[in-house]
Amino acid sequence: MPHPDLEQATLQRELAPAETSADPATWGARHAHDPTVVRDDDGTYFMFSTDAVANSQDIPSGVHIRRSPDLVQWTYAGTAFDGVPTAAAEWSGARGLWAPEVVRWPGGGWHMYYSASTFGSNTSAIGLAVAPAPDGPWEDRGIVVATRAGEQTQNAIDAAVTFGRDGQPWLTYGSFFSGIYTLPLDRTSGAPVRAGDLGTCIARRPVSVDRAIEGAFILYRPEEDRYVLFCSYDSLFDTYNMRVAVAEHITGPYRDVRGTSLTEPAAPPALAGTKVLGSYRFSGGTGWLAPGHNSVLAQPGPEGTTEHFVVHHVRFADDPSQHVVQVRRMFFNAAGWPLVSPQPYAGRASEVLPAPVPVDGRWQVLRFDPESTDVVEAVSRQVGSRQDRAAPDSVPGEPERLALLVQDPDGGTVELDAVVFPSWDWAGNRAALSFSGIDPHGVVWSGTREDS
């Protein structure tokens, strides 16, 4: 039987309302864009997101906050501010706030970097607020980075903070226009080290694809002593997809699995950046459209490990006007590349396999072609491994790094540098084995084992 909480989570994710409710208490994880999630000292999770919905007069503005005990069920908890802070409103003309980034600050307390702008304009501002706890009270400290149309090429929205290998905080930001930038922050105040600094460009896309890159997040990985850049390509309305690249230094250069730099102007725009998640549908399941603008939650895992979750928004393929936040487990393969679960997270208790499951068998498989923005339909394929071994049979259970062999459309096999792990199969309503891996051409494949 499913975990009791799972039935409610299933309804939240699978049933799209006919129209947007003006009552935030009914939202759950719905009507949230550009999410970030943090964990407080007592284990409570807080989600911060762009004000919804389309700055409607019926919807409060000032950064929406949600609370969860388990990363599955979310309860609306109000706003951080009573509207848009004065300085940000006067600079940008914004009616709501976008893409808040919240981090625990060294020495105590929390910092929030919020964005104020209007759609399609780079007259924008990133503001800073501080609080003793994630649920506030939040005190505005004013604008820390600002851009103006006709004066700067950057767009000061979509902030993300990374603490580098030496503990130095960096602010990464940018949306369309001239790309993604990063700059150092003062370790105490959280303001730019150099007033007026707009940073170094670390990723960009050409005019031929409308310069469509945004929603960046950088994770420092001490295991490989390198930085992992996540960003979203294309349109948030229907073609969003998540890309990754890595660098030895936070200022780049960032290169994908194929070695292509994200600042290389001659690179094919659809191929630069390794695509780790796009639109897809499993057989019998909900079609998920345009996943993107992700952040990463890292927290202590079992036996001294660190576990990672990708947090992003996504639309319903059958009704793109509806969107929801999803949390997915993220792993790193043998080469140290991030891989995202094809199944949204359902909670630890729900992902326990009743018995060991062999890798060899039929799987519902997705191939995330970087040159396509279509919804990928899962295909039944034979999957095996170079080792004859069972996958983890319990959660938290260790994921297995395996060399997987996937049957390709021509009858041959494709070898993947993959991770196999327990998950919840939302279409099949059961605990199941899933995988994600990268082939020799730098293409990501994911899948869930069929019931046998």
Number of C-alpha atoms within 10 A of each C-alpha: 8 13 14 9 15 19 12 13 18 14 10 20 20 15 10 17 12 8 8 16 14 15 11 19 13 13 19 21 25 23 23 27 27 23 28 26 28 21 20 13 8 7 11 14 19 23 28 29 26 25 27 23 18 11 15 13 10 11 16 21 24 21 25 27 24 24 24 20 14 15 22 23 18 23 18 19 17 18 20 23 19 11 17 21 21 12 16 23 18 12 17 20 16 22 20 25 29 29 26 28 26 24 20 18 19 13 8 10 14 19 26 29 29 30 31 31 25 16 9 10 14 25 25 26 29 27 26 24 22 23 19 15 15 27 19 15 13 19 16 19 17 17 21 19 25 24 23 17 12 8 9 15 15 25 30 29 31 27 29 26 25 21 20 20 15 6 10 12 23 25 25 29 28 25 25 25 22 20 25 31 23 26 20 25 22 13 17 10 13 21 21 20 15 12 10 11 15 22 20 16 21 20 28 25 27 20 12 8 13 12 18 22 28 30 26 30 25 25 21 20 14 10 7 12 13 18 23 24 25 26 25 28 27 22 15 20 14 20 19 27 28 27 23 26 28 29 19 15 15 26 19 20 18 24 23 22 21 15 14 19 23 27 20 17 11 11 15 12 21 17 19 27 30 28 29 27 27 29 26 24 19 24 15 10 15 17 19 22 29 30 28 33 29 26 24 22 19 16 12 10 11 11 8 7 10 10 15 19 22 24 25 24 25 28 25 22 19 12 14 14 14 18 24 22 27 24 24 21 21 20 25 18 21 14 12 15 21 22 25 22 27 27 23 20 22 26 20 16 16 23 25 21 21 11 11 13 18 15 23 19 15 20 24 19 28 24 21 24 20 22 12 14 19 15 18 20 16 20 17 18 19 18 22 21 18 11 11 10 14 14 24 21 20 17 18 17 16 16 19 19 20 23 21 26 20 23 18 13 10 6 8 9 15 17 20 24 22 28 27 27 26 29 28 27 25 20 14 15 15 18 20 24 27 26 29 30 31 29 18 12 10 19 19 24 25 27 26 28 23 17 13 6
